[in-house]
């Protein structure tokens, strides 16, 4: 494995660790994020809209431009979408 690849993995792990700590420190992030995701599920540019609203409502700050999303930002938004997909499949 290349040194650059290892450094990238370390960076991603560190971003995720920081994000998980934030989630544990502020228990309101998860319910607020789920509410926002439900509201915008399936809409055009859902990821950008959800990211913007979550940034405005919580201590989680996601850049406005999807091009600037970190790996942790993308993963969080993907997981939110998966949860919404699973909720929709239940109905």
Steps between C-alpha positions, in 0.01 A plus 500: 500500500636840410585761755248743345227240524580432865502873576160536332356213704637655819345836408160340433512308827588817691211690334259223593630487858444875539154470350401210726622696804282792393198269469562362847545845654181644349212249510273736303700461178356161407128579540542838329695343214240227452219756496681708237575189292134394512389845392729510196516131412475446126517866407735646242845577645390332823853455635589868465166614643520255791862598570412870502204458732686269739782756514249769591324296768785312669865523594583287194640730233497365146619721213234643267668367187491118464842523334635614838343218703753300698493121492329506839237746369427276202483189717259666746271616218514157333407329826210743549379415149528126573294544817236691301503228230444235767220702664327536162535126431316427824186680377 
